[in-house]
Amino acid sequence: MMNGWRSFQLLVVLLTIVWALFLSVSMILGLIISATLENPWSEGQFVRVFVGAAVFITWVVVWQKLAEIWLYDIMLRRRRDG
């Protein structure tokens, strides 16, 4: 029973980290995109949109790697050990 509770706690920690990353990325994208929408289109605006897309893609890659490391390495190792 304790092993299942530990896995649940680890999963909650993972979701908390991912949620914090999501909020951070949302704030960054909000700042980038709102500045882009408020001003007339120019070359600098294209750079802002590109940076916004790069931030979002980076967040997706980091989230995927974090989940992969967390779920496969940490949780499966604990299952084998316990």
Sequence and secondary structure as in RCSB ss.txt:
>XXXX:A:sequence
MMNGWRSFQLLVVLLTIVWALFLSVSMILGLIISATLENPWSEGQFVRVFVGAAVFITWVVVWQKLAEIWLYDIM
LRRRRDG
>XXXX:A:secstr
 HHHHHHHHHHHHHHHHHHHHHHHHHHHHHHHHHHHHHS   HHHHHHHHHHHHHHHHHHHHHHHHHHIIIIIII
HHHHHH 
